[in-house]
């Protein structure tokens, strides 16, 4: 499904990491037509790290750990 906001999301990720790192990290991928698209991991990064204003690796790790712990405990 096409989402016009994808262009802004893709541009944000590319500005932060560059094309190769975005793909290496799994934040962006290419479809059969070689068109970039945002992955769930890329969107999750923007929501859980950038929007939450986590500024250090330690904060990002702790938040990811806490989220995984809650999901495991609740059986999600």
C-alpha positions in Angstrom: 0.0 0.0 0.0 1.3 3.4 -0.9 1.7 6.0 1.9 2.7 9.5 0.9 4.4 9.9 4.3 6.9 7.2 3.3 8.9 9.7 1.4 9.5 11.8 4.5 10.3 8.7 6.6 12.7 7.4 4.0 14.4 10.8 3.7 14.8 11.0 7.5 16.4 7.6 7.7 18.7 8.3 4.7 19.8 11.6 6.2 20.7 9.9 9.5 22.4 6.8 8.2 22.8 6.8 4.4 21.5 4.2 1.9 23.9 1.4 2.6 23.6 1.5 6.4 19.8 1.8 6.3 19.7 -1.4 4.2 22.4 -3.1 6.3 20.5 -2.3 9.5 17.2 -3.4 7.9 15.5 0.0 8.3 15.0 0.2 4.5 14.7 -2.4 1.8 14.1 -2.5 -2.0 11.3 -4.3 -3.7 11.4 -6.1 -7.0 11.3 -2.8 -8.8 14.3 -1.5 -6.8 12.1 1.0 -5.0 13.0 1.8 -1.4 10.5 1.1 1.2 10.4 1.4 5.0 10.5 -1.8 7.0 8.8 -2.4 10.3 12.3 -2.1 12.0 12.9 1.3 10.4 9.5 2.6 11.5 10.0 1.1 15.0 13.4 2.9 15.2 11.8 6.2 14.4 9.0 5.7 16.8 10.8 4.0 19.7 14.1 5.8 19.6 13.9 9.1 17.7 10.4 10.2 18.7 11.0 9.1 22.3 14.1 11.3 22.2 16.4 8.5 23.3 19.9 9.9 22.8 22.3 7.2 23.9 22.8 3.6 23.0 22.2 2.7 26.6 18.8 4.3 26.7 17.8 2.6 23.4 19.0 -0.8 24.7 17.2 -0.4 28.0 13.9 0.6 26.3 14.2 -2.4 23.9 14.9 -4.8 26.7 11.9 -3.4 28.8 9.6 -3.7 25.8 10.7 -7.3 25.1 10.3 -8.2 28.8 6.8 -6.9 28.9 5.8 -8.6 25.7 7.3 -11.9 26.9 5.6 -11.6 30.3 2.2 -10.8 28.7 2.6 -13.6 26.0 2.5 -11.2 23.1 
